[in-house]
């Protein structure tokens, strides 16, 4: 059951991050889920540096915030590599 929750929450976080970074029209639902999950992993690393990590399988607000920040950082890196500038 944890993997299903992770996919759903990861998709929502990836979708919200893609709206913030204005890349929603370029991505489908699959890429939103991937961005959300990889962003949560990146947020876990970033949050670990500051004492708190991200976990999508639990609804910890701090963890969800770090996952969202990680997804935004991931999309910024992808935009930087793809276009040479961050939107």
C-alpha positions in Angstrom: 0.0 0.0 0.0 2.9 2.3 0.6 4.1 2.3 -3.0 0.6 3.3 -4.2 0.5 6.3 -1.8 4.1 7.2 -2.9 3.0 7.2 -6.5 -0.1 9.3 -5.9 1.5 11.8 -3.6 4.6 11.9 -5.9 2.3 12.6 -8.9 0.6 15.4 -7.1 3.9 17.0 -5.9 5.4 16.7 -9.4 2.3 18.2 -10.9 2.4 21.2 -8.5 6.1 21.7 -9.1 5.6 21.6 -12.8 2.9 24.3 -12.5 5.2 26.5 -10.4 8.0 26.0 -12.9 5.7 26.4 -15.9 6.6 23.0 -17.5 3.1 21.4 -17.1 2.2 21.7 -20.8 5.4 19.8 -21.7 4.9 16.9 -19.3 2.4 14.1 -19.0 1.1 12.4 -15.8 4.0 9.8 -16.0 6.7 12.5 -15.9 4.9 14.3 -13.1 5.0 11.1 -11.0 8.7 10.6 -11.9 9.5 14.3 -11.1 7.7 14.0 -7.8 9.4 10.8 -6.7 12.9 11.9 -7.8 12.2 15.3 -6.3 11.3 13.6 -3.0 14.6 11.7 -3.1 16.5 15.0 -3.8 14.4 16.7 -1.1 15.4 13.9 1.3 19.1 14.6 0.6 18.6 18.4 0.9 16.5 18.0 4.0 19.0 15.6 5.5 21.5 18.4 5.4 19.2 20.5 7.6 18.1 17.7 9.9 14.8 16.6 8.4 14.1 14.5 5.3 11.2 13.8 2.9 9.0 10.8 2.9 6.1 10.5 0.5 4.6 7.4 2.2 3.8 9.4 5.3 1.9 12.7 5.3 4.5 14.6 7.3 4.1 18.3 6.2 7.9 19.0 6.5 8.6 15.9 4.4 6.1 17.0 1.8 7.6 20.5 1.7 11.1 19.1 1.2 9.8 16.8 -1.6 8.2 19.8 -3.2 11.4 21.8 -3.0 13.3 18.9 -4.4 10.9 18.6 -7.3 11.3 22.3 -8.1 15.1 22.0 -7.9 15.0 19.0 -10.2 12.9 20.9 -12.8 15.2 23.9 -12.5 18.2 21.7 -13.3 16.4 20.1 -16.2 15.4 23.5 -17.6 19.0 24.7 -17.2 20.4 21.7 -19.1 17.7 21.7 -21.7 17.5 25.5 -22.5 20.6 27.0 -20.9 18.4 29.1 -18.5 16.0 28.6 -15.7 12.4 29.9 -16.3 
